[in-house]
């Protein structure tokens, strides 16, 4: 169970590292605009805000990586950062786009369940 939990945590961390790249570096480029469905005008106007959001996603990825690096002693760290991702995903799914529930909240919920089941 612990191996499955860690695999899901790696996935969630990689997703958030990718969100960092999209939001901080690709926001106003075609790939970033496609990913978020934004116009060139909106992307230009919101670039600084998106970069800030990307930085937060990077912190989530770093926290999950830290929990993995700690091994068995990182259980509380993993639970905390997965809970943060879950809350952010639910909020984003309710306020921005429903697909955030599937891309962000669901993997975090699965990771939380697996970490708890692994004990």
Beta strands, then each sheet from edge to edge (+ up, - down):
end
